[in-house]
Amino acid sequence: MEIIITPDYEQMSKTSAQIIASEIKRKHDLVLGLATGDTPVGTYDELVKIHKEEGLDFSKVTTFNLDEYIGLAPLHKNSYNFFMWENLFKHVNANSGNVYVPQGNTDDPEEFSQWYEEQIKKTGGIDLQVLGIGGDGHIAFNEPGSSFASRTRIKALEKQTIEDNARFFKKVEDVPRFAITMGIGTILEAKKILLIVSGKNKAGVCAQFIEGPVSSQITASALQLHNYVTVVLDADAASKLTRTEYYNWVRDNKHMVQKKVGR
Ligand code: F6R
């Protein structure tokens, strides 16, 4: 894992947007996995800026979102589909035919999940998957105890996740109890992974998934099994890491590191 510690949320957003933009410039028909939530809002704002100021082209990019609440129609204002259009897609030249978000109001979530996996396969697989991390260590909605072999499926949400996400709803009872989510197995098949994280409330869980043991109790720790992961954190989220000096040395000597290890 490459660990990039940035001073604050703004810099975390800029750094992560630059990483995504350079992958799109490298491969115009990039298959990009996307996350929702508070964390990537700044990253998406930066991408919109790069699109407007430098012409970053999304027209051939295919996107797959990680998850969606069961029971919410795509145009529901709390749906992740709505979030993505409001925060990114409608501000860039995204091609709606290449945009995939799990369908929360499907009649048959199981069949839909299989179809979603097939669409990912048909594109040749995800080139870069963007992730956030939940307070309980989840990636996508893979709550503690999720199998590392899991694929896209329905998952019941943890009490902590429901409470954390209640801020987007009128009351906690309105938060759906289930979601369709890519599995850990699905995520680990992405060629590259970029996890972004911000805030003191995530510091403990960051130390656990980066420096702790691999455990299904902190599903983000499965990323230790992947060979190309970049984590961009702000200083608050990084405040409980113990090997900061090493991470910062690697970050500050990127040129030398690239020459030796090729990334
Ligand atoms: C959302 C997702 C979740 C969030 C996580 C953090 O698509 O997959 O895993 O990334 O819950 O959410 P925020 O950024 O709101 O703290």
Residues whose N, C-alpha, C, O or C-beta is under 5 A from the ligand:
A	BS01	F6R	A35 T36 G37 D38 T39 P40 L66 D67 L131 G132 I133 G134 H138 I139 A140 F141
